[in-house]
Amino acid sequence: MREEVEVTREELGRTVEALAARADVKTRAQEKAAEVRAAAQEKASHTITRIEDKAAHALHAAQDRTPPPVREKAERAAQAAGRHRALVLVGGVGLVVAVAVLWRSCRNGGR
């Protein structure tokens, strides 16, 4: 009989723990949020990998279709731009300002 009481007591203890875990809504919500967050991060990582693969493929396809003289000139222009970053930046800012002024001028009817 004592053995039966002990078994019943252990079962009751497990049942109480299970009910307490189900009643702990905050912990369950946190666990679910962690699961959703992990799934979202995994999906984002997978999507980023796919995008990077497609971009690399598109770049290689464009490079393969670009005639060598054009490719060489583009490489030299990129190298020159890298050496003269400040000038490129100033030119870019100037272009943005010019476009903004023209856009504003056209919006206001040329006034």
PyMOL commands that set and color helices and strands:
alter all, ss='L'
color gray80, all
select helices_A, chain A and resi 2-23+25-65+68-83+85-107
alter helices_A, ss='H'
color red, helices_A
deselect
rebuild
show_as cartoon
